[in-house]
Amino acid sequence: MTADLEPARAELLEHWNIALAAFLAALLGSLPSYSLAVMVQPMSVSLGRSEATIALWTLFWSAGSILVAPFVGGLVDRLGARAVLMGSLPIFGVVLLAVGLAPPSTILLLGGAALIGAATIGLMGLACGRLLASFFKRQLGISLGIMSTGIGASAIGGPVVMQRLVDATSWQTGYVAIGLAGLAAFPLMWILTRSARSVAAREIEPKHANIALGTVLASSTFWYLAIGTLGIGLLMTGISFSVILYLTEIGLSRAEAASVAALSGLFTVAARLGTGWLLDAVRTHIAWFFIAISSGLVLCFLLLGLGNPLLAVLTFCVIGLFVGAQTNCLAFGTLKLFGRDWYGRVYGLIGVGMFYIGVGVGPWVFARLAEFMGGYAPVYFAWSALAIVVSLILLPLRLKRYVTTEVD
């Protein structure tokens, strides 16, 4: 039956287990960061610290990720993605449990954030992107879309579930719950990825030849992608940190604000899957155009009625498109532009290093701007302006797609 299907569809049906494993890994790995939005206020009250101080959580989380990324990237390239993925999952669960069970302390919270960031790195695109590239050729884009849909699912369910859990108990319980979920997922992940044990014999060569790392660092393509990715990290985490705070500021309850964040997550999922399909269908970085369009729409909504609840909901839905569209292009572009053999190290530099620098400073920057401007509402004008600048930086990638002169 599978043989009668078109090759691309047959490929997805044959390796559905690998796509599902990548989805689950991305969902678990992104839960701590997407849960932060509903924990900020309880943490602030519990620890007696300002929201700007709590926002340093992402800075320490990013620092932990960045520090271990080169090491993990090298392991992915040498040992294979499955070994890294299966080794990271129990570490992730134990670290989250330890953070949740530790006494309330700002120092322990920030130190725990660094450990969570380090433990998370093996569950995200650094390992999962390489794993998918070993099994998917015709549907690499859509498989990456399925993986990143796990991040979208975390954005949808994370704020709602964690808001109820945290409000009913404490923010520490939230971390314990995530840790237990990570440990419980280990047996299922082991079963789903069994076929990857002999992955070296099945790896698919990318269309373009692999190149030396020095050539990568010297290319304009690398720097367009790197600088744009830095900006996207800043924008994404600024939104995820401030969405609940902004919506409650304009009159919504915490439960209503969490629902809006979940709705934005639905649009994120749609953008991730749609972009994955487009990347396979037309072989172009079409997601950058989504970014440009969504940036302009956000600015329009802000100009029409800042503080209006209905327009606020529409704004965050469009922001969901922004967040979802960019993710696939980073992993897909790294594989297609720079080759599989260097994927772990190049993705570690851009997808972890540059992106997480933006992620780390984003909440602190937005919290400081909110303090300076007297609220989160005017901060979104700065967010939209930065989004347009990032779009302009990334759009040339459509013309400068490859380090070589070859074009699809």
JOHUBEL-V467479 format. One record per backbone hydrogen bond with DSSP energy under -1.0 kcal/mol. NH is the residue of the N-H (numbers start at 1). CO is the residue of the C=O. If there is no record, write none. Layout:
BEGIN
NH|CO ; NH|CO
END
This chain:
BEGIN
5|2 ; 10|6 ; 11|7 ; 12|8 ; 13|9 ; 14|10 ; 15|11 ; 19|15 ; 20|16 ; 21|17 ; 22|18 ; 23|19 ; 24|20 ; 25|21 ; 26|22 ; 27|23 ; 28|24 ; 29|25 ; 30|26 ; 34|30 ; 35|31 ; 39|36 ; 40|36 ; 43|39 ; 44|40 ; 45|41 ; 46|42 ; 47|43 ; 48|44 ; 49|44 ; 54|50 ; 55|51 ; 56|53 ; 57|54 ; 58|55 ; 60|56 ; 61|57 ; 62|58 ; 63|59 ; 64|60 ; 65|61 ; 66|62 ; 67|63 ; 68|64 ; 69|65 ; 72|68 ; 73|69 ; 74|70 ; 75|71 ; 76|72 ; 77|73 ; 78|74 ; 79|75 ; 84|80 ; 85|81 ; 86|82 ; 87|83 ; 88|84 ; 89|85 ; 92|88 ; 93|89 ; 94|90 ; 95|91 ; 96|92 ; 97|93 ; 98|94 ; 99|95 ; 100|96 ; 101|97 ; 102|98 ; 109|105 ; 110|106 ; 111|107 ; 112|108 ; 113|109 ; 114|110 ; 115|111 ; 116|112 ; 117|113 ; 118|114 ; 119|115 ; 120|116 ; 121|117 ; 123|120 ; 127|124 ; 128|124 ; 129|125 ; 131|127 ; 132|128 ; 133|129 ; 134|130 ; 135|132 ; 136|132 ; 143|139 ; 144|140 ; 145|141 ; 146|142 ; 147|143 ; 148|144 ; 149|145 ; 150|147 ; 152|148 ; 153|149 ; 154|150 ; 155|151 ; 156|152 ; 157|153 ; 158|154 ; 161|157 ; 162|158 ; 163|159 ; 164|160 ; 165|161 ; 166|162 ; 167|163 ; 168|164 ; 169|165 ; 175|171 ; 176|172 ; 177|173 ; 178|174 ; 179|175 ; 180|176 ; 181|177 ; 182|178 ; 183|179 ; 184|180 ; 185|181 ; 189|185 ; 190|186 ; 191|187 ; 192|188 ; 193|189 ; 194|191 ; 196|193 ; 197|194 ; 199|196 ; 201|198 ; 202|199 ; 216|212 ; 217|213 ; 218|214 ; 219|216 ; 223|219 ; 224|220 ; 225|221 ; 226|222 ; 227|223 ; 228|224 ; 229|225 ; 230|226 ; 231|227 ; 232|228 ; 233|229 ; 234|230 ; 235|231 ; 236|232 ; 237|233 ; 238|234 ; 239|235 ; 240|236 ; 241|237 ; 242|238 ; 243|239 ; 246|242 ; 247|243 ; 248|244 ; 249|245 ; 250|246 ; 251|248 ; 252|247 ; 257|253 ; 258|254 ; 259|255 ; 260|256 ; 261|257 ; 262|258 ; 263|259 ; 264|260 ; 265|261 ; 266|262 ; 267|263 ; 268|264 ; 269|265 ; 270|266 ; 271|267 ; 272|268 ; 273|269 ; 274|270 ; 275|271 ; 276|272 ; 277|273 ; 278|274 ; 279|275 ; 280|276 ; 281|277 ; 282|278 ; 286|284 ; 288|285 ; 289|286 ; 290|286 ; 291|287 ; 292|288 ; 293|289 ; 294|290 ; 295|291 ; 296|292 ; 297|293 ; 298|294 ; 299|295 ; 300|296 ; 301|297 ; 302|298 ; 303|299 ; 304|300 ; 305|301 ; 308|305 ; 312|308 ; 313|309 ; 314|310 ; 315|311 ; 316|312 ; 317|313 ; 318|314 ; 319|315 ; 320|316 ; 321|317 ; 322|318 ; 323|319 ; 324|320 ; 325|321 ; 326|322 ; 330|326 ; 331|327 ; 332|328 ; 333|329 ; 334|330 ; 335|331 ; 336|332 ; 337|333 ; 338|334 ; 339|335 ; 343|340 ; 346|342 ; 347|343 ; 348|344 ; 349|345 ; 350|346 ; 352|347 ; 353|348 ; 354|349 ; 355|350 ; 356|352 ; 357|353 ; 358|354 ; 359|355 ; 360|356 ; 361|357 ; 362|358 ; 365|361 ; 366|362 ; 367|363 ; 368|364 ; 369|365 ; 370|366 ; 371|367 ; 372|368 ; 373|369 ; 374|370 ; 375|370 ; 380|377 ; 381|378 ; 383|379 ; 384|380 ; 385|381 ; 386|382 ; 387|383 ; 388|384 ; 389|385 ; 390|386 ; 391|387 ; 392|388 ; 393|389 ; 394|390 ; 395|391 ; 397|394 ; 398|395 ; 399|396 ; 400|396
END
